[in-house]
Amino acid sequence: MTTQGRASMKRSKPSYFMAILGVALVLFILGMLGWLVINASKLESYFKGSVQVNAFIREGSPQRDIDLVKKSIESKPYARSVEYTTKEQARKKFIGDGNGDWNKVLDYNPLPASIDFYLQPEYVNKDSLNKISKEITNNFIISEVKYPDAVVSNLNSIVKKTGYFLLALAGILALIVIILIDNTIKLAMFSNRFLIKTMQMVGATRWFISKPFDKKAIINGLFSAGLAIVAINILIYGVENWWLPEIKALRDNALLALLYLILILIGISITFISTHRSVTKYLKMKLDDLY
């Protein structure tokens, strides 16, 4: 009987290896999707944070009033990097953007001075920008408030569609991951069915029988998650250093650490639950049904 038990344990080792590899593979796929979601979120914040608002100042407005309006905008939660652009600075910027100088045609500078600022990402939407525009134009020295309206509309539309797509993909993938891991563990435990039944027949309790398998499941889940995390790090390193170096600017180590923690918890939880269910299943089965 001891020989049979040892033989069963030896036969189970390849199954455990394949189970670990299979779980690591699906966790790797899930982790890569998580990394894409993190980068998409950071990229969204980057693009939204690059939206600039220009508050044009009426000709002849006193500098004191301009400074007061600038300070008022600086105190608002939606504004960052607020700066005052004079008429001459506006002209130099206009020419620096590749436009021709109008000195041969006009004897005055038609460009107005302005107070320019970038928006916080959470305020880049039509409703918020309409409120901000009305608030700023209440200052009598402000003649007009402009922002890239088409960019804001398209950006929010793209972000919504991308978010829905990633959410649906994550849901489908999560379901596939659970099914694949569960089936992989069941296959691994199938080779142990006679060992489980033998232990039960010699009088071992359910807790005594399931304990080593549950412990092994936790270790296997942790090891699978570790393999997946190493593979994800290697791929991220390759992407950031050789394929797309610009994406390194989006790296968020805190979110990556959270993603890895989630992968570890998923790996341990699903392998433990699937293993425990399989052990319980074989304990309830009759000996003849195991063949």
C-alpha positions, 0 to 999 in steps of 0.5 A, a space after each residue: 500500500 505504501 508502494 502504491 502511495 509512493 508511485 501515485 505521488 511520483 506520477 503526480 509530479 509531472 501533472 503538478 509541473 504542467 498545472 504550475 505552467 498552465 496557471 502561470 501562462 493564464 496569469 501572464 495573459 491576465 497580467 499583460 491585460 492589467 498592464 495595458 489597462 494601467 498604461 491606457 489610464 496613464 495615457 488618458 491622464 497625460 492627454 487630458 493634462 495637455 489640454 490648454 485653455 486661453 483666456 484672452 484679455 481686452 485691449 488696454 486692461 490695467 496690469 493690476 486687474 490682470 494680476 488679480 484675475 491670474 491669481 484667481 485662476 491659480 487658486 482654482 482646483 481645475 487650473 495648473 501651470 497658469 501663466 500670463 502671455 503678453 502681446 509681444 510673447 504671443 507674436 513671437 510664439 505665433 511666428 515660432 510656430 512657422 507662421 509668417 510675420 505681418 509687419 509688412 502688412 500691418 503696423 500693429 500687433 493684432 494678437 491679444 494678451 492672454 492668461 493660459 493654463 492647463 487643466 487637471 485631467 478630471 476637468 477635461 469634459 464639456 460640462 466642466 469646460 462650459 462652467 469654467 468658461 462662464 466663470 472666467 468670462 465674468 471678469 470684465 477684462 476677459 473678452 473670450 475663453 478658448 480651448 480645443 473643443 474638437 480635441 476634448 469631444 474626440 478624446 472623451 469619446 475615445 476614452 469611453 469606447 476604450 474603457 468599455 472595450 477593456 472592461 468587456 475584455 477583462 471580464 471575458 478574460 477573467 472568466 476564461 482564466 478561472 475556467 482554465 485554471 480550474 480545469 488545469 488543477 482538476 487534471 493535476 488532481 486526477 492522477 492523485 485520485 487513488 492516493 486520496 481514496 487509499 488514505 481515506 480507506 486506511 482511516 485518515 480524516 478529510 482534514 488530514 487528507 486535504 491538508 497537504 494538497 491544500 498546502 501544495 496548492 497554495 505553494 503552486 499558486 504562489 509559484 505560478 504567480 511568481 513565474 507570471 510576474 517574472 515573465 511580465 517584467 521581462 516583457 515590460 523591460 523589453 518594451 520600455 528599452 527596445 521596442 517603445 522607450 517612450 512608454 517608460 514615462 507612463 510607468 507607475 510602480 505603485 499600480 504595477 505592485 498592486 497588479 502583481 499582488 492581485 495576480 498572486 491572490 488570484 493564483 493562490 485563491 483559484 488553485 486552492 479552491 480548485 484543489 480542495 474541491 477536487 479532493 472533496 469530490 474524490 473523497 465522496 466517490 466510490 472506489 469503482 467510480 475512480 476507474 
